[in-house]
């Protein structure tokens, strides 16, 4: 389950860098909870093709994070926000996140 949450967070940050088909596969599998078989039927391709594409998408998302560290930075900012007493500064940081 942790992987699903982590991949969802990566998708939120980097999803726009994926192709339309990659987004569809990712969303169907991770957000709509469709099985590989259901997706294969919907897209008229093999289960293996769907499986490979999902792994390609996940690998891309993880590669983007390795290079850009946006999720890591966001999580650090969220932790910092917990310790800020000044409401104006806290609001500005939360708006960035």
Phi and psi in radians as a Rosetta constraint file:
Dihedral C 1 N 2 CA 2 C 2 CIRCULARHARMONIC -1.042 0.35
Dihedral N 2 CA 2 C 2 N 3 CIRCULARHARMONIC -0.673 0.35
Dihedral C 2 N 3 CA 3 C 3 CIRCULARHARMONIC -1.065 0.35
Dihedral N 3 CA 3 C 3 N 4 CIRCULARHARMONIC -0.709 0.35
Dihedral C 3 N 4 CA 4 C 4 CIRCULARHARMONIC -1.075 0.35
Dihedral N 4 CA 4 C 4 N 5 CIRCULARHARMONIC -0.744 0.35
Dihedral C 4 N 5 CA 5 C 5 CIRCULARHARMONIC -1.159 0.35
Dihedral N 5 CA 5 C 5 N 6 CIRCULARHARMONIC -0.803 0.35
Dihedral C 5 N 6 CA 6 C 6 CIRCULARHARMONIC -1.059 0.35
Dihedral N 6 CA 6 C 6 N 7 CIRCULARHARMONIC -0.823 0.35
Dihedral C 6 N 7 CA 7 C 7 CIRCULARHARMONIC -1.124 0.35
Dihedral N 7 CA 7 C 7 N 8 CIRCULARHARMONIC -0.627 0.35
Dihedral C 7 N 8 CA 8 C 8 CIRCULARHARMONIC -1.110 0.35
Dihedral N 8 CA 8 C 8 N 9 CIRCULARHARMONIC -0.705 0.35
Dihedral C 8 N 9 CA 9 C 9 CIRCULARHARMONIC -1.155 0.35
Dihedral N 9 CA 9 C 9 N 10 CIRCULARHARMONIC -0.725 0.35
Dihedral C 9 N 10 CA 10 C 10 CIRCULARHARMONIC -1.101 0.35
Dihedral N 10 CA 10 C 10 N 11 CIRCULARHARMONIC -0.704 0.35
Dihedral C 10 N 11 CA 11 C 11 CIRCULARHARMONIC -1.104 0.35
Dihedral N 11 CA 11 C 11 N 12 CIRCULARHARMONIC -0.697 0.35
Dihedral C 11 N 12 CA 12 C 12 CIRCULARHARMONIC -1.024 0.35
Dihedral N 12 CA 12 C 12 N 13 CIRCULARHARMONIC -0.659 0.35
Dihedral C 12 N 13 CA 13 C 13 CIRCULARHARMONIC -1.437 0.35
Dihedral N 13 CA 13 C 13 N 14 CIRCULARHARMONIC -0.702 0.35
Dihedral C 13 N 14 CA 14 C 14 CIRCULARHARMONIC -2.036 0.35
Dihedral N 14 CA 14 C 14 N 15 CIRCULARHARMONIC 0.037 0.35
Dihedral C 14 N 15 CA 15 C 15 CIRCULARHARMONIC -0.972 0.35
Dihedral N 15 CA 15 C 15 N 16 CIRCULARHARMONIC -0.583 0.35
Dihedral C 15 N 16 CA 16 C 16 CIRCULARHARMONIC -1.199 0.35
Dihedral N 16 CA 16 C 16 N 17 CIRCULARHARMONIC -0.207 0.35
Dihedral C 16 N 17 CA 17 C 17 CIRCULARHARMONIC -1.524 0.35
Dihedral N 17 CA 17 C 17 N 18 CIRCULARHARMONIC -0.079 0.35
Dihedral C 17 N 18 CA 18 C 18 CIRCULARHARMONIC -1.624 0.35
Dihedral N 18 CA 18 C 18 N 19 CIRCULARHARMONIC 2.804 0.35
Dihedral C 18 N 19 CA 19 C 19 CIRCULARHARMONIC -1.294 0.35
Dihedral N 19 CA 19 C 19 N 20 CIRCULARHARMONIC 2.883 0.35
Dihedral C 19 N 20 CA 20 C 20 CIRCULARHARMONIC -1.032 0.35
Dihedral N 20 CA 20 C 20 N 21 CIRCULARHARMONIC -0.770 0.35
Dihedral C 20 N 21 CA 21 C 21 CIRCULARHARMONIC -1.143 0.35
Dihedral N 21 CA 21 C 21 N 22 CIRCULARHARMONIC -0.717 0.35
Dihedral C 21 N 22 CA 22 C 22 CIRCULARHARMONIC -1.086 0.35
Dihedral N 22 CA 22 C 22 N 23 CIRCULARHARMONIC -0.705 0.35
Dihedral C 22 N 23 CA 23 C 23 CIRCULARHARMONIC -1.097 0.35
Dihedral N 23 CA 23 C 23 N 24 CIRCULARHARMONIC -0.764 0.35
Dihedral C 23 N 24 CA 24 C 24 CIRCULARHARMONIC -1.060 0.35
Dihedral N 24 CA 24 C 24 N 25 CIRCULARHARMONIC -0.824 0.35
Dihedral C 24 N 25 CA 25 C 25 CIRCULARHARMONIC -1.072 0.35
Dihedral N 25 CA 25 C 25 N 26 CIRCULARHARMONIC -0.817 0.35
Dihedral C 25 N 26 CA 26 C 26 CIRCULARHARMONIC -1.068 0.35
Dihedral N 26 CA 26 C 26 N 27 CIRCULARHARMONIC -0.858 0.35
Dihedral C 26 N 27 CA 27 C 27 CIRCULARHARMONIC -1.112 0.35
Dihedral N 27 CA 27 C 27 N 28 CIRCULARHARMONIC -0.725 0.35
Dihedral C 27 N 28 CA 28 C 28 CIRCULARHARMONIC -1.098 0.35
Dihedral N 28 CA 28 C 28 N 29 CIRCULARHARMONIC -0.743 0.35
Dihedral C 28 N 29 CA 29 C 29 CIRCULARHARMONIC -1.329 0.35
Dihedral N 29 CA 29 C 29 N 30 CIRCULARHARMONIC -0.858 0.35
Dihedral C 29 N 30 CA 30 C 30 CIRCULARHARMONIC -1.567 0.35
Dihedral N 30 CA 30 C 30 N 31 CIRCULARHARMONIC -0.566 0.35
Dihedral C 30 N 31 CA 31 C 31 CIRCULARHARMONIC -1.743 0.35
Dihedral N 31 CA 31 C 31 N 32 CIRCULARHARMONIC -0.677 0.35
Dihedral C 31 N 32 CA 32 C 32 CIRCULARHARMONIC -1.605 0.35
Dihedral N 32 CA 32 C 32 N 33 CIRCULARHARMONIC -0.140 0.35
Dihedral C 32 N 33 CA 33 C 33 CIRCULARHARMONIC 1.036 0.35
Dihedral N 33 CA 33 C 33 N 34 CIRCULARHARMONIC 0.626 0.35
Dihedral C 33 N 34 CA 34 C 34 CIRCULARHARMONIC -1.384 0.35
Dihedral N 34 CA 34 C 34 N 35 CIRCULARHARMONIC 2.573 0.35
Dihedral C 34 N 35 CA 35 C 35 CIRCULARHARMONIC -1.380 0.35
Dihedral N 35 CA 35 C 35 N 36 CIRCULARHARMONIC 2.886 0.35
Dihedral C 35 N 36 CA 36 C 36 CIRCULARHARMONIC -1.063 0.35
Dihedral N 36 CA 36 C 36 N 37 CIRCULARHARMONIC -0.665 0.35
Dihedral C 36 N 37 CA 37 C 37 CIRCULARHARMONIC -1.118 0.35
Dihedral N 37 CA 37 C 37 N 38 CIRCULARHARMONIC -0.767 0.35
Dihedral C 37 N 38 CA 38 C 38 CIRCULARHARMONIC -1.091 0.35
Dihedral N 38 CA 38 C 38 N 39 CIRCULARHARMONIC -0.740 0.35
Dihedral C 38 N 39 CA 39 C 39 CIRCULARHARMONIC -1.166 0.35
Dihedral N 39 CA 39 C 39 N 40 CIRCULARHARMONIC -0.709 0.35
Dihedral C 39 N 40 CA 40 C 40 CIRCULARHARMONIC -1.044 0.35
Dihedral N 40 CA 40 C 40 N 41 CIRCULARHARMONIC -0.743 0.35
Dihedral C 40 N 41 CA 41 C 41 CIRCULARHARMONIC -1.121 0.35
Dihedral N 41 CA 41 C 41 N 42 CIRCULARHARMONIC -0.769 0.35
Dihedral C 41 N 42 CA 42 C 42 CIRCULARHARMONIC -1.103 0.35
Dihedral N 42 CA 42 C 42 N 43 CIRCULARHARMONIC -0.649 0.35
Dihedral C 42 N 43 CA 43 C 43 CIRCULARHARMONIC -1.795 0.35
Dihedral N 43 CA 43 C 43 N 44 CIRCULARHARMONIC 0.010 0.35
Dihedral C 43 N 44 CA 44 C 44 CIRCULARHARMONIC 0.962 0.35
Dihedral N 44 CA 44 C 44 N 45 CIRCULARHARMONIC 0.812 0.35
Dihedral C 44 N 45 CA 45 C 45 CIRCULARHARMONIC -2.339 0.35
Dihedral N 45 CA 45 C 45 N 46 CIRCULARHARMONIC 3.016 0.35
Dihedral C 45 N 46 CA 46 C 46 CIRCULARHARMONIC -1.332 0.35
Dihedral N 46 CA 46 C 46 N 47 CIRCULARHARMONIC 2.756 0.35
Dihedral C 46 N 47 CA 47 C 47 CIRCULARHARMONIC -1.057 0.35
Dihedral N 47 CA 47 C 47 N 48 CIRCULARHARMONIC -0.658 0.35
Dihedral C 47 N 48 CA 48 C 48 CIRCULARHARMONIC -1.102 0.35
Dihedral N 48 CA 48 C 48 N 49 CIRCULARHARMONIC -0.668 0.35
Dihedral C 48 N 49 CA 49 C 49 CIRCULARHARMONIC -1.111 0.35
Dihedral N 49 CA 49 C 49 N 50 CIRCULARHARMONIC -0.742 0.35
Dihedral C 49 N 50 CA 50 C 50 CIRCULARHARMONIC -1.113 0.35
Dihedral N 50 CA 50 C 50 N 51 CIRCULARHARMONIC -0.820 0.35
Dihedral C 50 N 51 CA 51 C 51 CIRCULARHARMONIC -0.978 0.35
Dihedral N 51 CA 51 C 51 N 52 CIRCULARHARMONIC -0.823 0.35
Dihedral C 51 N 52 CA 52 C 52 CIRCULARHARMONIC -1.109 0.35
Dihedral N 52 CA 52 C 52 N 53 CIRCULARHARMONIC -0.754 0.35
Dihedral C 52 N 53 CA 53 C 53 CIRCULARHARMONIC -1.142 0.35
Dihedral N 53 CA 53 C 53 N 54 CIRCULARHARMONIC -0.688 0.35
Dihedral C 53 N 54 CA 54 C 54 CIRCULARHARMONIC -1.102 0.35
Dihedral N 54 CA 54 C 54 N 55 CIRCULARHARMONIC -0.722 0.35
Dihedral C 54 N 55 CA 55 C 55 CIRCULARHARMONIC -1.194 0.35
Dihedral N 55 CA 55 C 55 N 56 CIRCULARHARMONIC -0.617 0.35
Dihedral C 55 N 56 CA 56 C 56 CIRCULARHARMONIC -1.087 0.35
Dihedral N 56 CA 56 C 56 N 57 CIRCULARHARMONIC -0.769 0.35
Dihedral C 56 N 57 CA 57 C 57 CIRCULARHARMONIC -1.098 0.35
Dihedral N 57 CA 57 C 57 N 58 CIRCULARHARMONIC -0.836 0.35
Dihedral C 57 N 58 CA 58 C 58 CIRCULARHARMONIC -1.053 0.35
Dihedral N 58 CA 58 C 58 N 59 CIRCULARHARMONIC -0.759 0.35
Dihedral C 58 N 59 CA 59 C 59 CIRCULARHARMONIC -1.065 0.35
Dihedral N 59 CA 59 C 59 N 60 CIRCULARHARMONIC -0.709 0.35
Dihedral C 59 N 60 CA 60 C 60 CIRCULARHARMONIC -1.111 0.35
Dihedral N 60 CA 60 C 60 N 61 CIRCULARHARMONIC -0.795 0.35
Dihedral C 60 N 61 CA 61 C 61 CIRCULARHARMONIC -1.046 0.35
Dihedral N 61 CA 61 C 61 N 62 CIRCULARHARMONIC -0.745 0.35
Dihedral C 61 N 62 CA 62 C 62 CIRCULARHARMONIC -1.205 0.35
Dihedral N 62 CA 62 C 62 N 63 CIRCULARHARMONIC -0.617 0.35
Dihedral C 62 N 63 CA 63 C 63 CIRCULARHARMONIC -1.131 0.35
Dihedral N 63 CA 63 C 63 N 64 CIRCULARHARMONIC -0.746 0.35
Dihedral C 63 N 64 CA 64 C 64 CIRCULARHARMONIC -1.044 0.35
Dihedral N 64 CA 64 C 64 N 65 CIRCULARHARMONIC -0.744 0.35
Dihedral C 64 N 65 CA 65 C 65 CIRCULARHARMONIC -1.157 0.35
Dihedral N 65 CA 65 C 65 N 66 CIRCULARHARMONIC -0.680 0.35
Dihedral C 65 N 66 CA 66 C 66 CIRCULARHARMONIC -1.068 0.35
Dihedral N 66 CA 66 C 66 N 67 CIRCULARHARMONIC -0.598 0.35
Dihedral C 66 N 67 CA 67 C 67 CIRCULARHARMONIC -1.519 0.35
Dihedral N 67 CA 67 C 67 N 68 CIRCULARHARMONIC -0.660 0.35
Dihedral C 67 N 68 CA 68 C 68 CIRCULARHARMONIC -1.829 0.35
Dihedral N 68 CA 68 C 68 N 69 CIRCULARHARMONIC -0.460 0.35
Dihedral C 68 N 69 CA 69 C 69 CIRCULARHARMONIC 1.023 0.35
Dihedral N 69 CA 69 C 69 N 70 CIRCULARHARMONIC 0.557 0.35
Dihedral C 69 N 70 CA 70 C 70 CIRCULARHARMONIC -1.184 0.35
Dihedral N 70 CA 70 C 70 N 71 CIRCULARHARMONIC -0.700 0.35
Dihedral C 70 N 71 CA 71 C 71 CIRCULARHARMONIC -1.168 0.35
Dihedral N 71 CA 71 C 71 N 72 CIRCULARHARMONIC -0.759 0.35
Dihedral C 71 N 72 CA 72 C 72 CIRCULARHARMONIC -1.028 0.35
Dihedral N 72 CA 72 C 72 N 73 CIRCULARHARMONIC -0.772 0.35
Dihedral C 72 N 73 CA 73 C 73 CIRCULARHARMONIC -1.158 0.35
Dihedral N 73 CA 73 C 73 N 74 CIRCULARHARMONIC -0.698 0.35
Dihedral C 73 N 74 CA 74 C 74 CIRCULARHARMONIC -1.106 0.35
Dihedral N 74 CA 74 C 74 N 75 CIRCULARHARMONIC -0.746 0.35
Dihedral C 74 N 75 CA 75 C 75 CIRCULARHARMONIC -1.128 0.35
Dihedral N 75 CA 75 C 75 N 76 CIRCULARHARMONIC -0.660 0.35
Dihedral C 75 N 76 CA 76 C 76 CIRCULARHARMONIC -1.118 0.35
Dihedral N 76 CA 76 C 76 N 77 CIRCULARHARMONIC -0.770 0.35
Dihedral C 76 N 77 CA 77 C 77 CIRCULARHARMONIC -1.084 0.35
Dihedral N 77 CA 77 C 77 N 78 CIRCULARHARMONIC -0.681 0.35
Dihedral C 77 N 78 CA 78 C 78 CIRCULARHARMONIC -1.095 0.35
Dihedral N 78 CA 78 C 78 N 79 CIRCULARHARMONIC -0.719 0.35
Dihedral C 78 N 79 CA 79 C 79 CIRCULARHARMONIC -1.150 0.35
Dihedral N 79 CA 79 C 79 N 80 CIRCULARHARMONIC -0.720 0.35
Dihedral C 79 N 80 CA 80 C 80 CIRCULARHARMONIC -1.100 0.35
Dihedral N 80 CA 80 C 80 N 81 CIRCULARHARMONIC -0.713 0.35
Dihedral C 80 N 81 CA 81 C 81 CIRCULARHARMONIC -1.012 0.35
Dihedral N 81 CA 81 C 81 N 82 CIRCULARHARMONIC -0.536 0.35
Dihedral C 81 N 82 CA 82 C 82 CIRCULARHARMONIC -1.120 0.35
Dihedral N 82 CA 82 C 82 N 83 CIRCULARHARMONIC -0.422 0.35
Dihedral C 82 N 83 CA 83 C 83 CIRCULARHARMONIC -1.827 0.35
Dihedral N 83 CA 83 C 83 N 84 CIRCULARHARMONIC 0.067 0.35
Dihedral C 83 N 84 CA 84 C 84 CIRCULARHARMONIC -1.606 0.35
Dihedral N 84 CA 84 C 84 N 85 CIRCULARHARMONIC 2.217 0.35
Dihedral C 84 N 85 CA 85 C 85 CIRCULARHARMONIC -1.594 0.35
Dihedral N 85 CA 85 C 85 N 86 CIRCULARHARMONIC -0.491 0.35
Dihedral C 85 N 86 CA 86 C 86 CIRCULARHARMONIC -1.246 0.35
Dihedral N 86 CA 86 C 86 N 87 CIRCULARHARMONIC 2.000 0.35
Dihedral C 86 N 87 CA 87 C 87 CIRCULARHARMONIC -1.120 0.35
Dihedral N 87 CA 87 C 87 N 88 CIRCULARHARMONIC -0.553 0.35
Dihedral C 87 N 88 CA 88 C 88 CIRCULARHARMONIC -1.193 0.35
Dihedral N 88 CA 88 C 88 N 89 CIRCULARHARMONIC -0.802 0.35
Dihedral C 88 N 89 CA 89 C 89 CIRCULARHARMONIC -1.155 0.35
Dihedral N 89 CA 89 C 89 N 90 CIRCULARHARMONIC -0.729 0.35
Dihedral C 89 N 90 CA 90 C 90 CIRCULARHARMONIC -1.053 0.35
Dihedral N 90 CA 90 C 90 N 91 CIRCULARHARMONIC -0.776 0.35
Dihedral C 90 N 91 CA 91 C 91 CIRCULARHARMONIC -1.082 0.35
Dihedral N 91 CA 91 C 91 N 92 CIRCULARHARMONIC -0.748 0.35
Dihedral C 91 N 92 CA 92 C 92 CIRCULARHARMONIC -1.101 0.35
Dihedral N 92 CA 92 C 92 N 93 CIRCULARHARMONIC -0.725 0.35
Dihedral C 92 N 93 CA 93 C 93 CIRCULARHARMONIC -1.145 0.35
Dihedral N 93 CA 93 C 93 N 94 CIRCULARHARMONIC -0.740 0.35
Dihedral C 93 N 94 CA 94 C 94 CIRCULARHARMONIC -1.119 0.35
Dihedral N 94 CA 94 C 94 N 95 CIRCULARHARMONIC -0.595 0.35
Dihedral C 94 N 95 CA 95 C 95 CIRCULARHARMONIC -1.163 0.35
Dihedral N 95 CA 95 C 95 N 96 CIRCULARHARMONIC -0.573 0.35
Dihedral C 95 N 96 CA 96 C 96 CIRCULARHARMONIC -1.202 0.35
Dihedral N 96 CA 96 C 96 N 97 CIRCULARHARMONIC -0.595 0.35
